[in-house]
Amino acid sequence: MSLYDTLMTIHPSPVVTLNRAIAIAQRDGPDRGLAEIQMIDGRDRLAAYPFYSAALGQLEFPCKRYNSAREPFRAALALARNEGSAAF
């Protein structure tokens, strides 16, 4: 995480913090990643960012919280910027 921590000191933003949370989830598990996402300052600024919703759904899904994953996945689909993102 040291590279993300460095990036956050150089150019802090909700997107950088989201990317760091995703990396933490890959290292420590989805629940830890979700906890990191919940701590993002300015999280409301990510509401129109499709990868925020996609990350939430992607982290809920392996925990078998399918109902909790459904709405973020739908939001990510609605916010997709192109057909490739929507198909993914």
N, C-alpha and C positions, 0 to 999 in steps of 0.2 A: 504494500500500500504506500510505500514511501514515495513513489513517483506521483501518485494521485495527491498525496499530502503536499508535495512540493508544488504541484500545479495549483492546488487550492491556495497556497500562499502567493503565487504569482498572479493568478487570474481566478479568484473565487467566483463561483456562480452556481445556481441550482443545478445546471446541467453537469458541471464537473462533479458536484457532490452526488448526483444521481449515478453517474458512471462509477464513482468510487464505491457507492453502495452496492452496485451490481457486482463489482469485483470482490467485495467482501462476501457477498452471497455465494459466489463461486468458491471462495476459499472456506467459509465458515457455515454455509447452509442458508437456505431461503429465509428462515425466520430471522436470522441475524441481518440479512439484507433488507428485509421489510422493516425491521427496527431502525436501521440506518436511514431508510427512506422517510420514515415518520419524523425523523429529527432534522430534515432538510429545512433550513430557513428559506422562506420564499417559495415553499412548495406550491402555493397557489399559482405562482407564475408558470408552473409546469403543466397546468390544466389543459392547455392547447397543444402541448408537445406530445406527439403520438407515442414516442418511446417511453415516456413516463407511464402511461397507461399500460403499454405492452409489458414493461418491467413488472408492474404490480401483478398483472395476470400471470406472467411467467413464474413469479416467485410463489404465488398462491397455489398454482396448479400441482407442483410436485408434493405439496403438503396435503393433497387430496381435498382441498377446500375449493371444490369446483364451482359452487355458487358464488364464492368470493372472487373467483377468477373470471367469471363470465362477464360481469359488467366492465371491468377494465379492458378485457379483450374487445368487447363491443365498442368501447370508447376509442381504443386504438384503431380499430377498423374505420370508424367514422372520421377519425382525424388523419388517416393515411394520406400522404402527399402525392402518391402515384400508385399505379396499378401493381408494381412490384412489391411495394410495402404492404398494400392491401392483401395481396396473395399470400405473403409471408404470415 
